[in-house]
């Protein structure tokens, strides 16, 4: 698990071959540049995007490996982790497993 994760929200599997973006349940607090930092075999994969306040964090899936479990966090332009609340519980990281589209 990446440094400093205290509560990890586990998403359903993410299809990486469908061309859609990766949409996370992390509401963006203000307009700006955000980075998704994912742990991958001891390295950190970074995905960046310019996002708008109120949107869910959305990043390209390009470059993610198939059949791999990623854990990571969304950070604002000054490197602060964005926390989010689901069903009354606050999270600071997400986890998902990538898979290939089956249809």
PyMOL commands that set and color helices and strands:
alter all, ss='L'
color gray80, all
select strands_A, chain A and resi 8-10+14-15+22-27+32-40+43-51+56-59+69-75+84-86+89-91+93-99
alter strands_A, ss='S'
color yellow, strands_A
deselect
rebuild
show_as cartoon
